[in-house]
Amino acid sequence: MNELRMQRGAAVCMAVTTLIVAALIPLGWANATSIVDTWWVPVSVGLVVAAVVALAAEAIKGSGRRIGPLAVMLGLANFVGLGLFFAAWTGDALSPAIGSPPLWPANTVLLPAIVLATVYRPRVTVIYTAGALLLLGTAQQFVKQGEWGLLAYTNALLTASLMGVVITMEYAVMAAVRASDRRRIQVLTASARAASRAARSAERERLDAVVRDRVIADLRVVSAGVPDVDHREQAALTLSALDGLEQSTTGGRTSEVSAAETVLRLREAVNALGDDTHIDLQVADPEARYPYPLVEALVDACVEAVENAVQHAGRDASRGLIGVLGPDLVRIRIVDGGVGFDPLRVRPDGAGIELGIRQRMQAEPGGGAWVESAVGEGAMVSLEWRRP
């Protein structure tokens, strides 16, 4: 997602800049401690570096969902470090021989605003920037003049105007990025729907052939008299399959599909991807009826999950589709013993897990989907539906 990439990029850039500033402090140690107690520099640097390392780790290795809160934490660390200056200040003004004020946070206190602008609304960034400039201006005033005054605040106004330009441009860029992401999700959704329609059309053709063969097989064993129990059960399953297929082809929003037909469709759709997926589906009541859109969602989500396992679990990974279909509850699990992955790293606009499984199931009343996995520990996709 482009928005997340922008947030990660801003966080990494600001983290690197802050760490560079902290690394250069020892070169000017004499100036940095000229009018403050020596404890202030290591304490303030430690606070900021700890916060910025956490931000960088989240931006590089994490899911990116905590970039905003960690940027706020970095801003607070800068505030606390700068605020401690007043406790460590010796009361002396800066010597004219020192050209630059010994306030190292002056180079970092505004950096969190760059990250905040990629995550939060403008008022959050503006409030933080204004507060940082007021605190920095007060500290610089005492450093330069040794007393209260307005000189440093004049410089702060110039800095504020420059930051205003940067932040305004950043919000304009983020607005364009978010608009691009919305269009991308729409395109992905439309593509997923088109692929789903094509898959359902091909699946119906296969089902036609399967049901036709089952009917012919049943008719061949028909004979005069009362059929035995096995033939009656087989005939009932075939009639249920025919009934479900007839209703599914109507496309009506109120049509229903039997549990027997649902199992048949799941088996056919998964077997079309290969015959090396173990399937174990238990049906409590073959005559149970499910909404047709739900069955479509179940089949499509199962196909998506199995395809993901085929492509990403590993060549020798085992796969299984297990589930229980009851009158009011359907639970299906797609499991594999493959390489696994970190679910937090899945993009929220991904066409596979997010659009193809989660959103597809959540769109059905009573439906839901969850993904459990860890690196090296395989994966399990859970599909569930409870009758509303």
C-alpha positions as CSV (number, residue, x, y, z in Angstrom):
1,M,0.0,0.0,0.0
2,N,1.5,3.4,-1.0
3,E,0.3,5.1,2.1
4,L,2.1,2.6,4.3
5,R,5.2,2.9,2.2
6,M,5.2,6.7,2.7
7,Q,4.9,6.3,6.4
8,R,7.7,3.7,6.5
9,G,9.9,6.0,4.4
10,A,9.3,9.1,6.5
11,A,9.9,7.1,9.7
12,V,13.2,5.6,8.5
13,C,14.5,9.0,7.2
14,M,13.7,10.8,10.4
15,A,15.2,7.9,12.5
16,V,18.4,8.0,10.5
17,T,18.7,11.8,10.8
18,T,18.1,11.7,14.5
19,L,20.7,8.9,15.0
20,I,23.3,10.9,12.9
21,V,22.7,14.0,15.1
22,A,23.2,11.8,18.3
23,A,26.3,10.3,16.9
24,L,27.9,13.7,16.2
25,I,27.3,15.0,19.8
26,P,30.6,13.7,21.2
27,L,32.5,15.8,18.6
28,G,31.1,18.9,20.3
29,W,30.9,17.7,23.8
30,A,32.6,20.8,25.3
31,N,30.0,23.1,23.7
32,A,27.1,20.8,24.5
33,T,27.9,20.8,28.2
34,S,29.2,24.4,28.5
35,I,26.2,25.7,30.4
36,V,24.4,22.6,31.7
37,D,25.2,19.8,34.1
38,T,26.9,17.0,32.4
39,W,24.1,14.5,33.1
40,W,21.7,16.2,30.8
41,V,23.3,15.3,27.5
42,P,23.5,11.5,28.0
43,V,20.0,11.4,29.6
44,S,18.3,13.4,26.9
45,V,20.2,11.5,24.1
46,G,19.3,8.2,25.7
47,L,15.6,9.0,25.8
48,V,15.5,10.1,22.2
49,V,17.7,7.3,20.8
50,A,15.6,4.6,22.6
51,A,12.4,6.1,21.1
52,V,13.9,6.5,17.6
53,V,15.3,2.9,17.5
54,A,11.8,1.6,18.4
55,L,10.3,3.7,15.5
56,A,13.0,2.5,13.1
57,A,12.4,-1.2,14.0
58,E,8.7,-0.8,13.5
59,A,9.2,0.9,10.1
60,I,11.7,-1.7,8.8
61,K,10.6,-5.0,10.4
62,G,7.2,-4.4,11.9
63,S,3.7,-4.3,10.3
64,G,3.8,-0.5,10.2
65,R,0.6,-0.2,12.3
66,R,2.5,1.3,15.3
67,I,4.4,4.0,13.3
68,G,2.0,6.7,14.5
69,P,2.1,5.9,18.2
70,L,5.9,5.5,18.1
71,A,6.2,8.8,16.3
72,V,4.2,10.4,19.2
73,M,6.5,8.6,21.7
74,L,9.6,10.0,19.8
75,G,8.0,13.5,20.0
76,L,7.5,13.1,23.8
77,A,11.0,11.9,24.2
78,N,12.3,15.1,22.5
79,F,10.0,17.2,24.7
80,V,11.2,15.6,27.9
81,G,14.8,15.8,26.9
82,L,14.4,19.5,26.0
83,G,12.4,20.1,29.2
84,L,15.2,18.6,31.3
85,F,17.5,21.3,29.9
86,F,15.9,23.8,32.3
87,A,16.7,21.5,35.3
88,A,20.3,21.1,34.1
89,W,20.9,24.7,33.1
90,T,23.6,26.4,35.2
91,G,22.0,29.8,34.9
92,D,24.8,31.2,32.6
93,A,24.3,32.6,29.1
94,L,26.1,31.3,26.1
95,S,29.7,32.6,25.7
96,P,30.1,34.8,22.6
97,A,33.0,32.6,21.7
98,I,30.6,29.7,21.0
99,G,28.9,30.2,17.7
100,S,26.2,27.6,18.0
101,P,23.8,27.1,21.0
102,P,24.6,23.9,22.9
103,L,21.1,22.6,22.4
104,W,21.4,19.4,20.4
105,P,17.6,18.8,20.5
106,A,17.2,21.9,18.3
107,N,18.2,19.6,15.4
108,T,15.7,16.8,16.2
109,V,12.7,18.2,18.1
110,L,10.8,19.0,14.9
111,L,11.6,15.7,13.0
112,P,8.7,13.8,14.6
113,A,6.3,16.2,12.9
114,I,7.4,14.9,9.5
115,V,6.3,11.4,10.5
116,L,3.1,12.6,12.3
117,A,2.0,14.3,9.1
118,T,1.9,10.9,7.3
119,V,-0.4,9.3,9.9
120,Y,-2.5,11.9,11.7
121,R,-4.7,14.8,10.8
122,P,-3.1,18.3,10.3
123,R,-4.2,19.6,13.7
124,V,-2.1,16.9,15.5
125,T,1.0,17.9,13.5
126,V,0.3,21.6,13.9
127,I,-0.2,21.3,17.7
128,Y,3.0,19.3,18.1
129,T,5.0,21.7,15.9
130,A,3.8,24.8,17.7
131,G,4.5,23.2,21.1
132,A,8.0,22.1,20.0
133,L,8.8,25.6,18.7
134,L,7.6,27.3,21.8
135,L,9.7,25.0,24.1
136,L,12.7,25.3,21.8
137,G,12.4,29.1,21.6
138,T,12.2,29.4,25.3
139,A,15.3,27.2,25.8
140,Q,17.3,29.1,23.2
141,Q,16.3,32.5,24.7
142,F,17.8,31.5,28.0
143,V,20.9,30.0,26.4
144,K,21.6,33.2,24.4
145,Q,20.5,35.9,26.7
146,G,20.4,34.2,30.1
147,E,17.0,35.7,30.8
148,W,13.4,35.9,29.5
149,G,13.1,37.7,26.1
150,L,11.7,37.6,22.6
151,L,14.8,37.2,20.4
152,A,14.6,33.5,20.1
153,Y,10.9,33.5,19.4
154,T,11.6,35.7,16.3
155,N,13.8,33.0,15.0
156,A,11.1,30.4,15.8
157,L,8.7,32.3,13.6
158,L,11.0,31.8,10.6
159,T,11.4,28.1,11.4
160,A,7.6,27.9,11.7
161,S,7.1,29.4,8.3
162,L,9.5,26.9,6.7
163,M,7.9,24.0,8.5
164,G,4.5,25.2,7.4
165,V,5.6,24.9,3.8
166,V,7.1,21.4,4.3
167,I,4.0,20.1,6.2
168,T,1.6,21.6,3.7
169,M,3.4,19.9,0.8
170,E,3.5,16.6,2.8
171,Y,-0.2,16.6,3.4
172,A,-0.8,17.3,-0.3
173,V,1.3,14.3,-1.3
174,M,-0.4,12.1,1.3
175,A,-3.8,13.1,0.0
176,A,-2.7,12.0,-3.5
177,V,-1.2,8.8,-2.2
178,R,-4.4,7.9,-0.3
179,A,-6.5,8.6,-3.4
180,S,-4.2,6.3,-5.4
181,D,-4.6,3.6,-2.8
182,R,-8.4,3.9,-3.0
183,R,-8.4,3.5,-6.7
184,R,-6.1,0.6,-6.5
185,I,-8.4,-1.2,-4.0
186,Q,-11.3,-0.6,-6.3
187,V,-9.4,-2.1,-9.3
188,L,-8.3,-5.1,-7.2
189,T,-11.9,-5.6,-6.0
190,A,-13.2,-5.4,-9.5
191,S,-10.5,-7.9,-10.7
192,A,-11.3,-10.3,-7.9
193,R,-15.0,-10.2,-8.7
194,A,-14.3,-10.8,-12.4
195,A,-12.0,-13.7,-11.6
196,S,-14.6,-15.0,-9.2
197,R,-17.4,-14.9,-11.8
198,A,-15.1,-16.7,-14.3
199,A,-14.2,-19.3,-11.7
200,R,-17.9,-19.9,-10.8
201,S,-18.8,-20.2,-14.5
202,A,-16.2,-22.9,-15.0
203,E,-17.2,-24.6,-11.8
204,R,-20.8,-24.8,-12.8
205,E,-19.8,-26.5,-16.0
206,R,-17.8,-29.1,-14.0
207,L,-20.7,-29.5,-11.6
208,D,-23.1,-30.0,-14.5
209,A,-21.0,-32.9,-15.7
210,V,-20.6,-34.4,-12.2
211,V,-24.3,-34.2,-11.4
212,R,-25.2,-35.6,-14.8
213,D,-22.9,-38.6,-14.2
214,R,-24.3,-39.2,-10.8
215,V,-27.9,-39.1,-12.1
216,I,-27.0,-41.6,-14.9
217,A,-25.3,-43.8,-12.4
218,D,-28.3,-43.8,-10.1
219,L,-30.7,-44.5,-13.0
220,R,-28.6,-47.5,-14.1
221,V,-29.1,-49.2,-10.7
222,V,-32.8,-48.5,-10.5
223,S,-34.9,-51.7,-10.6
224,A,-38.5,-52.6,-9.8
225,G,-39.4,-52.9,-6.1
226,V,-38.3,-51.1,-3.0
227,P,-34.6,-49.8,-3.3
228,D,-32.2,-50.8,-0.6
229,V,-30.9,-48.3,2.0
230,D,-27.7,-47.4,0.2
231,H,-29.5,-46.6,-3.0
232,R,-32.1,-44.5,-1.2
233,E,-29.3,-42.5,0.5
234,Q,-27.5,-42.1,-2.8
235,A,-30.6,-41.0,-4.6
236,A,-31.3,-38.4,-1.8
237,L,-27.9,-37.0,-2.1
238,T,-28.2,-36.7,-5.9
239,L,-31.6,-35.0,-5.7
240,S,-30.1,-32.6,-3.1
241,A,-27.3,-31.8,-5.5
242,L,-29.7,-31.3,-8.4
243,D,-31.9,-29.1,-6.3
244,G,-29.0,-27.0,-5.2
245,L,-27.6,-26.6,-8.7
246,E,-31.0,-25.6,-10.1
247,Q,-31.4,-22.9,-7.5
248,S,-27.8,-21.7,-7.7
249,T,-28.1,-21.1,-11.5
250,T,-31.1,-18.8,-10.9
251,G,-28.8,-16.1,-9.4
252,G,-31.6,-15.0,-7.1
253,R,-30.6,-13.3,-3.8
254,T,-32.9,-15.6,-1.8
255,S,-31.8,-18.9,-3.4
256,E,-30.4,-21.6,-1.2
257,V,-28.0,-24.5,-1.7
258,S,-28.1,-27.8,0.2
259,A,-25.3,-28.9,2.5
260,A,-24.7,-31.9,0.2
261,E,-24.3,-29.6,-2.8
262,T,-22.1,-27.3,-0.9
263,V,-19.7,-30.2,0.0
264,L,-19.7,-31.3,-3.7
265,R,-18.8,-27.8,-4.9
266,L,-16.1,-27.5,-2.3
267,R,-14.6,-30.8,-3.3
268,E,-14.7,-30.1,-7.0
269,A,-13.3,-26.6,-6.6
270,V,-10.3,-27.7,-4.5
271,N,-9.7,-30.9,-6.5
272,A,-9.4,-28.7,-9.6
273,L,-6.2,-27.3,-8.1
274,G,-4.7,-30.7,-7.7
275,D,-5.5,-34.0,-6.0
276,D,-2.8,-33.7,-3.3
277,T,-5.0,-31.8,-0.8
278,H,-6.6,-34.0,1.8
279,I,-10.3,-33.2,2.2
280,D,-12.4,-34.2,5.1
281,L,-15.8,-32.5,5.3
282,Q,-18.5,-33.8,7.7
283,V,-22.1,-33.1,7.0
284,A,-24.5,-33.2,9.9
285,D,-27.6,-32.8,7.7
286,P,-27.4,-33.2,3.9
287,E,-30.7,-31.4,3.6
288,A,-29.6,-28.3,5.5
289,R,-29.9,-25.2,3.4
290,Y,-27.4,-22.3,3.1
291,P,-27.8,-18.9,1.3
292,Y,-26.4,-19.1,-2.2
293,P,-24.1,-16.1,-1.8
294,L,-22.6,-17.7,1.3
295,V,-21.8,-20.9,-0.6
296,E,-20.2,-18.8,-3.3
297,A,-18.1,-17.0,-0.7
298,L,-17.1,-20.3,1.0
299,V,-16.0,-21.9,-2.3
300,D,-14.1,-18.8,-3.5
301,A,-12.4,-18.3,-0.1
302,C,-11.4,-22.0,0.1
303,V,-9.9,-21.9,-3.4
304,E,-8.0,-18.7,-2.5
305,A,-6.6,-20.3,0.6
306,V,-5.6,-23.5,-1.1
307,E,-4.0,-21.6,-4.0
308,N,-2.0,-19.6,-1.5
309,A,-0.8,-22.8,0.2
310,V,0.1,-24.4,-3.2
311,Q,2.1,-21.3,-4.2
312,H,3.7,-20.3,-0.9
313,A,3.8,-23.2,1.6
314,G,6.6,-25.1,-0.1
315,R,6.8,-27.9,-2.6
316,D,6.7,-30.7,-0.1
317,A,4.2,-29.2,2.3
318,S,1.1,-31.2,3.2
319,R,-2.3,-29.5,2.8
320,G,-5.7,-30.3,4.2
321,L,-9.3,-29.0,3.9
322,I,-11.3,-30.1,6.9
323,G,-14.7,-28.9,8.2
324,V,-18.1,-29.5,9.7
325,L,-21.3,-28.3,8.0
326,G,-24.3,-28.1,10.3
327,P,-27.7,-26.6,9.9
328,D,-26.8,-23.3,11.6
329,L,-23.0,-23.4,11.8
330,V,-20.3,-24.0,9.2
331,R,-16.6,-24.3,10.2
332,I,-13.9,-24.9,7.6
333,R,-10.2,-25.0,8.1
334,I,-7.5,-24.9,5.4
335,V,-4.2,-26.0,6.9
336,D,-0.7,-26.6,5.6
337,G,2.6,-27.7,7.1
338,G,4.6,-25.2,5.1
339,V,7.1,-22.4,5.7
340,G,4.5,-20.1,7.3
341,F,4.5,-16.3,7.4
342,D,3.9,-13.3,9.7
343,P,0.2,-12.3,9.4
344,L,1.0,-8.8,10.6
345,R,3.1,-8.3,7.4
346,V,0.1,-9.0,5.2
347,R,-0.8,-5.8,3.3
348,P,-4.3,-4.5,4.2
349,D,-5.1,-4.1,0.5
350,G,-3.8,-7.5,-0.6
351,A,-5.9,-9.2,-3.2
352,G,-5.3,-12.7,-1.7
353,I,-5.8,-13.0,2.1
354,E,-7.5,-9.6,2.7
355,L,-9.8,-9.3,-0.3
356,G,-10.1,-12.9,-1.4
357,I,-10.7,-14.4,2.0
358,R,-11.4,-12.0,4.9
359,Q,-13.5,-9.4,3.2
360,R,-15.3,-12.0,1.1
361,M,-16.4,-13.9,4.2
362,Q,-17.1,-10.8,6.3
363,A,-19.4,-9.5,3.6
364,E,-21.8,-12.4,4.3
365,P,-24.1,-12.0,7.3
366,G,-22.8,-14.2,10.1
367,G,-19.5,-14.9,8.2
368,G,-15.9,-14.4,9.2
369,A,-12.4,-15.5,8.4
370,W,-9.1,-15.6,10.4
371,V,-5.6,-16.4,9.5
372,E,-3.1,-18.0,12.0
373,S,0.5,-18.6,11.0
374,A,4.1,-18.1,12.1
375,V,7.4,-18.3,10.3
376,G,8.3,-22.0,10.1
377,E,5.1,-23.3,11.6
378,G,2.7,-23.6,8.7
379,A,-0.6,-21.7,8.4
380,M,-4.3,-22.2,9.0
381,V,-7.1,-20.3,7.4
382,S,-10.4,-20.5,9.4
383,L,-13.7,-19.9,7.7
384,E,-16.9,-19.7,9.8
385,W,-20.5,-18.9,9.4
386,R,-23.3,-18.8,12.0
387,R,-26.9,-18.4,10.9
388,P,-28.0,-14.9,11.9
